[in-house]
Amino acid sequence: VLARTSNGRIDVADHLGALDIATSNGAITIRLHRDSEAPVVARTNNGSVEFEAGPAFGGVLDARTSNGRIQIDGLERIVGPTTLERHPGRVQLTLAGTSEGSRTDVSRLETSNGSIRIEVRD
């Protein structure tokens, strides 16, 4: 799915495929389907980003904000190897997912002015 807006929020729920979404002024909320493995790109200039994924989601998740915090919940629900790197304004999380072999998909969550919340759920 490709979605763009200039002034408005974007909400995605129970999605299985790849996402490429952006807004200039608005929040983004993404709640992937439990079995979704596809990469996600979400960008906003002024607004928060909320991202929820199930245990199947894998690859590299790169989250960046210029003015805001990055919160990650549910890491204890991940099965398999996971790495977490924290830098000022940036978090890079590598998740094994449930696919065979290593995952190389890169997903990006970006905001200039807002916080980012990432949750791994059952």
Stockholm file with secondary structure:
# STOCKHOLM 1.0

chainA/1-122         VLARTSNGRIDVADHLGALDIATSNGAITIRLHRDSEAPVVARTNNGSVEFEAGPAFGGVLDARTSNGRIQIDGLERIVGPTTLERHPGRVQLTLAGTSEGSRTDVSRLETSNGSIRIEVRD
#=GR chainA/1-122 SS CEEEEEESCEEEEEECSCEEEEEEESCEEEEECTTCCCCEEEEEEESCEEEEECTTCCEEEEEEEEESCEEEECGGGCCSCEEEEEETTEEEEEECCSSSSCCCCEEEEEEEESCEEEEECC
#=GC SS_cons         CEEEEEESCEEEEEECSCEEEEEEESCEEEEECTTCCCCEEEEEEESCEEEEECTTCCEEEEEEEEESCEEEECGGGCCSCEEEEEETTEEEEEECCSSSSCCCCEEEEEEEESCEEEEECC
//
